Amino acid sequence: MLEDGDSVLNLIGVVLVVALVVAVGVLAINFDPPADDPAPSANWTVERVNATHVEVTHDGGDPIPADELRVTVDSVRRSTDWSDPVVPGASAVVDASESARVRVVWVGGRGNRAVLESWRV
């Protein structure tokens, strides 16, 4: 009788291992690796407007969806009023004190991000 119990446990173990292998196989087949989502190519400039503000301008290159762009000043996101998409000639004025670090950051799909430009103003 003990042998019958052992064979049942062995059978359950085999079924569990097979189920695990099938599950891993299904996940591997359906795995969708991150797409190659390169950052857009664009030129940017920044000019001081006054003691407390700078103007960030898209000077050429790819149009970029407005929801994929961030302007940060000393790592703090600033509000911009760009139309969608942001095209060459578009600009935004943001608060930035003297010697602040201003960055234009692209945030693409799947968490991809890149600093497009960075200045000390």
VMD Tcl script that builds the backbone (N, CA, C; Angstrom):
set m [mol new atoms 363]
animate dup $m
set s [atomselect $m all]
$s set {name element resname resid chain x y z} {
  {N N MET 1 A 0.810 -1.182 0.000}
  {CA C MET 1 A 0.000 0.000 0.000}
  {C C MET 1 A 0.856 1.250 0.000}
  {N N LEU 2 A 1.959 1.229 0.681}
  {CA C LEU 2 A 2.869 2.363 0.692}
  {C C LEU 2 A 3.407 2.639 -0.700}
  {N N GLU 3 A 3.591 1.567 -1.480}
  {CA C GLU 3 A 4.090 1.728 -2.834}
  {C C GLU 3 A 3.072 2.445 -3.708}
  {N N ASP 4 A 1.777 2.203 -3.498}
  {CA C ASP 4 A 0.738 2.895 -4.267}
  {C C ASP 4 A 0.781 4.394 -3.977}
  {N N GLY 5 A 0.985 4.775 -2.728}
  {CA C GLY 5 A 1.085 6.199 -2.346}
  {C C GLY 5 A 2.286 6.854 -2.985}
  {N N ASP 6 A 3.416 6.137 -3.022}
  {CA C ASP 6 A 4.622 6.692 -3.644}
  {C C ASP 6 A 4.421 6.901 -5.136}
  {N N SER 7 A 3.759 5.961 -5.790}
  {CA C SER 7 A 3.557 6.105 -7.239}
  {C C SER 7 A 2.597 7.260 -7.535}
  {N N VAL 8 A 1.615 7.485 -6.676}
  {CA C VAL 8 A 0.693 8.620 -6.862}
  {C C VAL 8 A 1.469 9.927 -6.696}
  {N N LEU 9 A 2.320 10.010 -5.677}
  {CA C LEU 9 A 3.125 11.222 -5.474}
  {C C LEU 9 A 4.072 11.460 -6.648}
  {N N ASN 10 A 4.663 10.387 -7.154}
  {CA C ASN 10 A 5.539 10.521 -8.328}
  {C C ASN 10 A 4.755 11.031 -9.529}
  {N N LEU 11 A 3.557 10.504 -9.723}
  {CA C LEU 11 A 2.716 10.924 -10.834}
  {C C LEU 11 A 2.340 12.406 -10.700}
  {N N ILE 12 A 1.985 12.825 -9.493}
  {CA C ILE 12 A 1.655 14.239 -9.260}
  {C C ILE 12 A 2.876 15.118 -9.524}
  {N N GLY 13 A 4.041 14.685 -9.101}
  {CA C GLY 13 A 5.276 15.432 -9.349}
  {C C GLY 13 A 5.561 15.577 -10.833}
  {N N VAL 14 A 5.390 14.513 -11.597}
  {CA C VAL 14 A 5.615 14.559 -13.036}
  {C C VAL 14 A 4.625 15.521 -13.700}
  {N N VAL 15 A 3.360 15.453 -13.291}
  {CA C VAL 15 A 2.335 16.344 -13.863}
  {C C VAL 15 A 2.688 17.804 -13.573}
  {N N LEU 16 A 3.117 18.097 -12.354}
  {CA C LEU 16 A 3.488 19.471 -12.000}
  {C C LEU 16 A 4.685 19.965 -12.813}
  {N N VAL 17 A 5.681 19.117 -12.994}
  {CA C VAL 17 A 6.862 19.503 -13.780}
  {C C VAL 17 A 6.475 19.754 -15.237}
  {N N VAL 18 A 5.646 18.885 -15.805}
  {CA C VAL 18 A 5.210 19.074 -17.189}
  {C C VAL 18 A 4.410 20.368 -17.317}
  {N N ALA 19 A 3.525 20.634 -16.361}
  {CA C ALA 19 A 2.729 21.862 -16.393}
  {C C ALA 19 A 3.638 23.087 -16.309}
  {N N LEU 20 A 4.653 23.034 -15.481}
  {CA C LEU 20 A 5.599 24.141 -15.359}
  {C C LEU 20 A 6.364 24.355 -16.662}
  {N N VAL 21 A 6.809 23.290 -17.287}
  {CA C VAL 21 A 7.538 23.399 -18.555}
  {C C VAL 21 A 6.632 23.985 -19.639}
  {N N VAL 22 A 5.388 23.542 -19.695}
  {CA C VAL 22 A 4.450 24.080 -20.685}
  {C C VAL 22 A 4.201 25.567 -20.427}
  {N N ALA 23 A 4.017 25.955 -19.169}
  {CA C ALA 23 A 3.774 27.359 -18.835}
  {C C ALA 23 A 4.962 28.228 -19.232}
  {N N VAL 24 A 6.163 27.785 -18.945}
  {CA C VAL 24 A 7.363 28.546 -19.327}
  {C C VAL 24 A 7.465 28.629 -20.843}
  {N N GLY 25 A 7.135 27.554 -21.539}
  {CA C GLY 25 A 7.158 27.573 -23.003}
  {C C GLY 25 A 6.157 28.565 -23.571}
  {N N VAL 26 A 4.962 28.616 -23.018}
  {CA C VAL 26 A 3.943 29.568 -23.481}
  {C C VAL 26 A 4.418 30.998 -23.236}
  {N N LEU 27 A 4.988 31.256 -22.073}
  {CA C LEU 27 A 5.506 32.596 -21.787}
  {C C LEU 27 A 6.639 32.969 -22.741}
  {N N ALA 28 A 7.517 32.035 -23.029}
  {CA C ALA 28 A 8.635 32.313 -23.930}
  {C C ALA 28 A 8.146 32.618 -25.343}
  {N N ILE 29 A 7.143 31.905 -25.797}
  {CA C ILE 29 A 6.600 32.136 -27.146}
  {C C ILE 29 A 5.922 33.502 -27.224}
  {N N ASN 30 A 5.245 33.904 -26.151}
  {CA C ASN 30 A 4.500 35.161 -26.156}
  {C C ASN 30 A 5.301 36.349 -25.652}
  {N N PHE 31 A 6.560 36.149 -25.304}
  {CA C PHE 31 A 7.384 37.241 -24.812}
  {C C PHE 31 A 7.606 38.249 -25.923}
  {N N ASP 32 A 7.319 39.499 -25.634}
  {CA C ASP 32 A 7.479 40.580 -26.613}
  {C C ASP 32 A 8.612 41.471 -26.129}
  {N N PRO 33 A 9.800 41.330 -26.679}
  {CA C PRO 33 A 10.922 42.142 -26.207}
  {C C PRO 33 A 10.682 43.618 -26.522}
  {N N PRO 34 A 11.297 44.515 -25.766}
  {CA C PRO 34 A 11.127 45.946 -26.032}
  {C C PRO 34 A 11.528 46.282 -27.464}
  {N N ALA 35 A 10.702 47.078 -28.080}
  {CA C ALA 35 A 11.001 47.494 -29.452}
  {C C ALA 35 A 12.174 48.462 -29.438}
  {N N ASP 36 A 12.905 48.453 -30.513}
  {CA C ASP 36 A 13.993 49.402 -30.658}
  {C C ASP 36 A 13.348 50.763 -30.909}
  {N N ASP 37 A 13.295 51.577 -29.879}
  {CA C ASP 37 A 12.592 52.860 -29.904}
  {C C ASP 37 A 13.625 53.968 -29.726}
  {N N PRO 38 A 14.329 54.337 -30.810}
  {CA C PRO 38 A 15.400 55.321 -30.656}
  {C C PRO 38 A 14.840 56.713 -30.355}
  {N N ALA 39 A 15.632 57.485 -29.654}
  {CA C ALA 39 A 15.253 58.867 -29.352}
  {C C ALA 39 A 15.214 59.668 -30.650}
  {N N PRO 40 A 14.310 60.635 -30.741}
  {CA C PRO 40 A 14.246 61.461 -31.949}
  {C C PRO 40 A 15.493 62.330 -32.066}
  {N N SER 41 A 15.781 62.700 -33.286}
  {CA C SER 41 A 16.920 63.567 -33.550}
  {C C SER 41 A 16.407 64.994 -33.709}
  {N N ALA 42 A 16.824 65.871 -32.817}
  {CA C ALA 42 A 16.366 67.258 -32.865}
  {C C ALA 42 A 17.420 68.164 -32.249}
  {N N ASN 43 A 17.459 69.394 -32.707}
  {CA C ASN 43 A 18.361 70.407 -32.166}
  {C C ASN 43 A 17.561 71.351 -31.285}
  {N N TRP 44 A 18.157 71.772 -30.181}
  {CA C TRP 44 A 17.485 72.632 -29.214}
  {C C TRP 44 A 18.400 73.774 -28.821}
  {N N THR 45 A 17.810 74.917 -28.478}
  {CA C THR 45 A 18.576 76.026 -27.914}
  {C C THR 45 A 17.844 76.540 -26.689}
  {N N VAL 46 A 18.582 77.202 -25.827}
  {CA C VAL 46 A 17.986 77.851 -24.669}
  {C C VAL 46 A 18.570 79.260 -24.579}
  {N N GLU 47 A 17.707 80.222 -24.325}
  {CA C GLU 47 A 18.132 81.614 -24.162}
  {C C GLU 47 A 17.486 82.173 -22.914}
  {N N ARG 48 A 18.255 82.951 -22.172}
  {CA C ARG 48 A 17.714 83.581 -20.969}
  {C C ARG 48 A 16.816 84.735 -21.399}
  {N N VAL 49 A 15.584 84.749 -20.884}
  {CA C VAL 49 A 14.622 85.811 -21.177}
  {C C VAL 49 A 14.788 86.942 -20.171}
  {N N ASN 50 A 14.933 86.579 -18.893}
  {CA C ASN 50 A 15.183 87.541 -17.826}
  {C C ASN 50 A 15.868 86.796 -16.685}
  {N N ALA 51 A 15.931 87.385 -15.525}
  {CA C ALA 51 A 16.658 86.772 -14.408}
  {C C ALA 51 A 16.020 85.485 -13.908}
  {N N THR 52 A 14.745 85.259 -14.227}
  {CA C THR 52 A 14.057 84.093 -13.671}
  {C C THR 52 A 13.501 83.127 -14.712}
  {N N HIS 53 A 13.636 83.433 -15.996}
  {CA C HIS 53 A 13.040 82.589 -17.034}
  {C C HIS 53 A 14.001 82.372 -18.202}
  {N N VAL 54 A 13.851 81.189 -18.848}
  {CA C VAL 54 A 14.576 80.888 -20.083}
  {C C VAL 54 A 13.572 80.416 -21.130}
  {N N GLU 55 A 13.956 80.550 -22.392}
  {CA C GLU 55 A 13.133 80.065 -23.496}
  {C C GLU 55 A 13.844 78.890 -24.148}
  {N N VAL 56 A 13.170 77.756 -24.212}
  {CA C VAL 56 A 13.698 76.542 -24.840}
  {C C VAL 56 A 13.046 76.429 -26.215}
  {N N THR 57 A 13.874 76.299 -27.275}
  {CA C THR 57 A 13.361 76.299 -28.645}
  {C C THR 57 A 13.824 75.067 -29.401}
  {N N HIS 58 A 12.888 74.458 -30.128}
  {CA C HIS 58 A 13.183 73.344 -31.045}
  {C C HIS 58 A 13.742 73.988 -32.314}
  {N N ASP 59 A 15.037 73.799 -32.558}
  {CA C ASP 59 A 15.707 74.479 -33.677}
  {C C ASP 59 A 15.811 73.663 -34.947}
  {N N GLY 60 A 15.343 72.460 -34.958}
  {CA C GLY 60 A 15.401 71.665 -36.179}
  {C C GLY 60 A 15.444 70.189 -35.862}
  {N N GLY 61 A 15.058 69.404 -36.843}
  {CA C GLY 61 A 15.061 67.955 -36.668}
  {C C GLY 61 A 13.666 67.387 -36.680}
  {N N ASP 62 A 13.530 66.219 -36.068}
  {CA C ASP 62 A 12.267 65.484 -36.075}
  {C C ASP 62 A 11.175 66.188 -35.282}
  {N N PRO 63 A 9.929 66.166 -35.792}
  {CA C PRO 63 A 8.805 66.560 -34.938}
  {C C PRO 63 A 8.662 65.521 -33.820}
  {N N ILE 64 A 8.281 65.962 -32.629}
  {CA C ILE 64 A 8.205 65.070 -31.475}
  {C C ILE 64 A 6.845 65.253 -30.811}
  {N N PRO 65 A 6.141 64.156 -30.515}
  {CA C PRO 65 A 4.865 64.297 -29.798}
  {C C PRO 65 A 5.071 65.045 -28.473}
  {N N ALA 66 A 4.209 66.011 -28.194}
  {CA C ALA 66 A 4.359 66.845 -26.994}
  {C C ALA 66 A 4.341 66.033 -25.708}
  {N N ASP 67 A 3.567 64.945 -25.674}
  {CA C ASP 67 A 3.497 64.145 -24.449}
  {C C ASP 67 A 4.748 63.310 -24.210}
  {N N GLU 68 A 5.678 63.296 -25.165}
  {CA C GLU 68 A 6.935 62.568 -24.994}
  {C C GLU 68 A 8.086 63.483 -24.577}
  {N N LEU 69 A 7.820 64.781 -24.439}
  {CA C LEU 69 A 8.874 65.738 -24.075}
  {C C LEU 69 A 8.692 66.253 -22.660}
  {N N ARG 70 A 9.808 66.404 -21.960}
  {CA C ARG 70 A 9.819 67.000 -20.631}
  {C C ARG 70 A 10.924 68.046 -20.611}
  {N N VAL 71 A 10.647 69.179 -19.997}
  {CA C VAL 71 A 11.688 70.164 -19.721}
  {C C VAL 71 A 11.864 70.160 -18.212}
  {N N THR 72 A 13.098 69.930 -17.780}
  {CA C THR 72 A 13.371 69.930 -16.347}
  {C C THR 72 A 14.379 71.028 -16.028}
  {N N VAL 73 A 14.232 71.596 -14.850}
  {CA C VAL 73 A 15.185 72.583 -14.336}
  {C C VAL 73 A 15.657 72.048 -12.997}
  {N N ASP 74 A 16.943 71.754 -12.921}
  {CA C ASP 74 A 17.514 71.112 -11.727}
  {C C ASP 74 A 16.693 69.890 -11.328}
  {N N SER 75 A 16.362 69.064 -12.321}
  {CA C SER 75 A 15.640 67.795 -12.185}
  {C C SER 75 A 14.178 67.936 -11.777}
  {N N VAL 76 A 13.632 69.149 -11.814}
  {CA C VAL 76 A 12.222 69.371 -11.516}
  {C C VAL 76 A 11.501 69.658 -12.834}
  {N N ARG 77 A 10.460 68.877 -13.109}
  {CA C ARG 77 A 9.723 69.039 -14.364}
  {C C ARG 77 A 9.000 70.380 -14.380}
  {N N ARG 78 A 9.107 71.062 -15.524}
  {CA C ARG 78 A 8.433 72.347 -15.706}
  {C C ARG 78 A 7.306 72.189 -16.708}
  {N N SER 79 A 6.267 72.965 -16.520}
  {CA C SER 79 A 5.117 72.943 -17.413}
  {C C SER 79 A 5.460 73.663 -18.715}
  {N N THR 80 A 5.032 73.078 -19.839}
  {CA C THR 80 A 5.226 73.695 -21.147}
  {C C THR 80 A 3.891 73.756 -21.868}
  {N N ASP 81 A 3.790 74.630 -22.838}
  {CA C ASP 81 A 2.530 74.778 -23.570}
  {C C ASP 81 A 2.728 74.534 -25.066}
  {N N TRP 82 A 3.531 73.518 -25.392}
  {CA C TRP 82 A 3.769 73.203 -26.787}
  {C C TRP 82 A 2.524 72.609 -27.431}
  {N N SER 83 A 2.351 72.922 -28.732}
  {CA C SER 83 A 1.300 72.248 -29.492}
  {C C SER 83 A 1.832 70.873 -29.901}
  {N N ASP 84 A 0.928 69.995 -30.298}
  {CA C ASP 84 A 1.325 68.620 -30.628}
  {C C ASP 84 A 1.248 68.412 -32.130}
  {N N PRO 85 A 2.289 67.950 -32.789}
  {CA C PRO 85 A 3.623 67.636 -32.281}
  {C C PRO 85 A 4.469 68.905 -32.161}
  {N N VAL 86 A 5.575 68.777 -31.416}
  {CA C VAL 86 A 6.514 69.890 -31.266}
  {C C VAL 86 A 7.400 69.890 -32.511}
  {N N VAL 87 A 7.316 70.951 -33.288}
  {CA C VAL 87 A 8.025 71.052 -34.561}
  {C C VAL 87 A 9.099 72.124 -34.469}
  {N N PRO 88 A 10.037 72.133 -35.419}
  {CA C PRO 88 A 11.041 73.193 -35.416}
  {C C PRO 88 A 10.391 74.570 -35.373}
  {N N GLY 89 A 10.945 75.437 -34.542}
  {CA C GLY 89 A 10.412 76.775 -34.348}
  {C C GLY 89 A 9.566 76.898 -33.095}
  {N N ALA 90 A 9.091 75.784 -32.559}
  {CA C ALA 90 A 8.274 75.817 -31.337}
  {C C ALA 90 A 9.161 76.143 -30.142}
  {N N SER 91 A 8.621 76.920 -29.203}
  {CA C SER 91 A 9.397 77.264 -28.013}
  {C C SER 91 A 8.493 77.320 -26.796}
  {N N ALA 92 A 9.105 77.251 -25.640}
  {CA C ALA 92 A 8.395 77.326 -24.371}
  {C C ALA 92 A 9.261 78.101 -23.393}
  {N N VAL 93 A 8.627 78.922 -22.575}
  {CA C VAL 93 A 9.322 79.690 -21.543}
  {C C VAL 93 A 9.079 78.997 -20.204}
  {N N VAL 94 A 10.174 78.750 -19.467}
  {CA C VAL 94 A 10.082 78.079 -18.170}
  {C C VAL 94 A 10.883 78.842 -17.124}
  {N N ASP 95 A 10.512 78.660 -15.855}
  {CA C ASP 95 A 11.259 79.254 -14.743}
  {C C ASP 95 A 12.616 78.580 -14.640}
  {N N ALA 96 A 13.671 79.399 -14.507}
  {CA C ALA 96 A 15.016 78.848 -14.299}
  {C C ALA 96 A 15.900 79.937 -13.712}
  {N N SER 97 A 16.368 79.719 -12.504}
  {CA C SER 97 A 17.235 80.696 -11.858}
  {C C SER 97 A 18.642 80.628 -12.443}
  {N N GLU 98 A 19.466 81.594 -12.058}
  {CA C GLU 98 A 20.855 81.627 -12.521}
  {C C GLU 98 A 21.577 80.338 -12.134}
  {N N SER 99 A 22.388 79.834 -13.020}
  {CA C SER 99 A 23.221 78.625 -12.876}
  {C C SER 99 A 22.423 77.336 -12.702}
  {N N ALA 100 A 21.155 77.352 -13.100}
  {CA C ALA 100 A 20.336 76.135 -13.037}
  {C C ALA 100 A 20.676 75.222 -14.217}
  {N N ARG 101 A 20.429 73.923 -14.069}
  {CA C ARG 101 A 20.634 72.940 -15.137}
  {C C ARG 101 A 19.291 72.718 -15.824}
  {N N VAL 102 A 19.214 73.081 -17.111}
  {CA C VAL 102 A 17.992 72.905 -17.904}
  {C C VAL 102 A 18.209 71.728 -18.846}
  {N N ARG 103 A 17.248 70.814 -18.874}
  {CA C ARG 103 A 17.344 69.643 -19.749}
  {C C ARG 103 A 16.053 69.474 -20.538}
  {N N VAL 104 A 16.212 69.037 -21.796}
  {CA C VAL 104 A 15.077 68.579 -22.600}
  {C C VAL 104 A 15.190 67.063 -22.618}
  {N N VAL 105 A 14.157 66.395 -22.115}
  {CA C VAL 105 A 14.180 64.939 -21.960}
  {C C VAL 105 A 13.063 64.330 -22.804}
  {N N TRP 106 A 13.422 63.298 -23.565}
  {CA C TRP 106 A 12.441 62.539 -24.339}
  {C C TRP 106 A 12.090 61.286 -23.558}
  {N N VAL 107 A 10.780 61.019 -23.404}
  {CA C VAL 107 A 10.299 59.820 -22.724}
  {C C VAL 107 A 9.445 59.061 -23.728}
  {N N GLY 108 A 9.994 57.980 -24.272}
  {CA C GLY 108 A 9.291 57.189 -25.276}
  {C C GLY 108 A 8.506 56.059 -24.646}
  {N N GLY 109 A 8.055 55.171 -25.494}
  {CA C GLY 109 A 7.312 54.009 -25.030}
  {C C GLY 109 A 8.187 53.053 -24.251}
  {N N ARG 110 A 7.539 52.233 -23.423}
  {CA C ARG 110 A 8.207 51.186 -22.644}
  {C C ARG 110 A 9.296 51.717 -21.721}
  {N N GLY 111 A 9.152 52.954 -21.276}
  {CA C GLY 111 A 10.103 53.502 -20.316}
  {C C GLY 111 A 11.401 53.998 -20.910}
  {N N ASN 112 A 11.520 53.997 -22.230}
  {CA C ASN 112 A 12.731 54.538 -22.844}
  {C C ASN 112 A 12.790 56.031 -22.594}
  {N N ARG 113 A 13.977 56.533 -22.291}
  {CA C ARG 113 A 14.146 57.973 -22.105}
  {C C ARG 113 A 15.559 58.368 -22.475}
  {N N ALA 114 A 15.701 59.626 -22.913}
  {CA C ALA 114 A 17.014 60.136 -23.286}
  {C C ALA 114 A 17.026 61.642 -23.066}
  {N N VAL 115 A 18.156 62.139 -22.594}
  {CA C VAL 115 A 18.335 63.585 -22.480}
  {C C VAL 115 A 18.741 64.085 -23.861}
  {N N LEU 116 A 17.888 64.909 -24.482}
  {CA C LEU 116 A 18.167 65.412 -25.812}
  {C C LEU 116 A 19.152 66.576 -25.774}
  {N N GLU 117 A 19.044 67.427 -24.777}
  {CA C GLU 117 A 19.964 68.545 -24.601}
  {C C GLU 117 A 20.053 68.896 -23.112}
  {N N SER 118 A 21.168 69.488 -22.728}
  {CA C SER 118 A 21.362 69.898 -21.344}
  {C C SER 118 A 22.219 71.159 -21.332}
  {N N TRP 119 A 21.817 72.151 -20.542}
  {CA C TRP 119 A 22.553 73.408 -20.458}
  {C C TRP 119 A 22.636 73.844 -19.018}
  {N N ARG 120 A 23.674 74.600 -18.703}
  {CA C ARG 120 A 23.786 75.318 -17.425}
  {C C ARG 120 A 23.529 76.778 -17.783}
  {N N VAL 121 A 22.443 77.362 -17.244}
  {CA C VAL 121 A 22.060 78.735 -17.633}
  {C C VAL 121 A 22.359 79.738 -16.548}
}
mol reanalyze $m
mol bondsrecalc $m
mol representation Tube
mol addrep $m
